[in-house]
């Protein structure tokens, strides 16, 4: 199975499992019917993927292809370590997770980037499809950041494929409206981002949504003082009226 097929298979499996769990055992519930919200969020995923694939025809914006190219050219810091392949791969996955944490932090601090990132935060309800709700422009920018990090690090192709699978899986999990045993969620939170931790990040209050930036590992927020343990109740931007509509969401950065 190729990289795209593997990622799609894992995505489809996790999406189905988490969407079913949301229906059977939701923790917070929702304000709006799924229909239009899901249509908008899934369409934004398709538009972002199409943009990245289009950019790939003229720019190296695919992380796996960049890893293969870096290996062929001998580029990247990891080529100089001489470490075993498994150790380099593990370090690459952790380093790439930090890069995305830092990028996420920047999107909240730079007004221009926040204009596009707030499309993700505008979702009134938060469920597994919120993980897919990013403006196509932000998707393209994130792809460029990942490629730059891959060229700098020079990780093995398998490590980048595994990182992409982990990234997709944890994004679905952390946005899911699922009820987990409290003790299990607290234990998991010492290592990975949990739905309750990430829900606070989607709070309409600035002091709360500027916390818990992690994608997979909760380490970075704990290390840099942006971790908060409180589970949020409300999500969205408060003032945003219409995030379930596709046109409204695509136009939001330009308002």
Buried (B, 14 or more C-beta within 10 A) or exposed (E): EEBEEBBEEBBEEBBEBBBEBBEEEBBBEBEEEBEEBBBBBBBBBEBBBEBBEEBBEEEBBBBBBBBBBBBEEEBBBBBEEEEEEEEBBBBBBBBBBBBBBBBBBBBBEEEEBBBBBBBBBBBBBBBBBBBBBBBBBBBBBBBBBBBBBBBBBBBBBBBBBBBBBBBBBBBBBBBBBBBBEEEEBEEBBEEBBBBBBBBBBBBBEEEBBBBBBBBBBBBBBEEEEBBBEEBBEBBBBEEBEEBBBBEBBBEBBEE
